[in-house]
Amino acid sequence: MASDVSTEQEPALTAQECAPLIGVTASTLWRMAERGLVPCLRTGVAGRGLRFIPSEVRAALRARPAWTDPASHTRGKRDSTAV
């Protein structure tokens, strides 16, 4: 009897390949992985290469509150409308 469930695994992608699929930049995906916010597979010498499974990354992001990228914040700027 044939099963309706696929036994094929989703391929592990580089940050550059995975990032557009989930709507972030590759550098943001790297930062999230380094901070433990999204799952990744470590490859290569000393585990410095990262690979991502898009469905697992999406699931991790859905389970977390909104992601705020600290690198996108401007430092030292104040709101000019503040009194």
Secondary structure, DSSP 8 states (H G I E B T S, - for coil): ---SS-------B-HHHHHHHHTS-HHHHHHHHHTTSS--EEESGGG-EEEB-HHHHHHHHHTSS----GGGS-SS---TT--
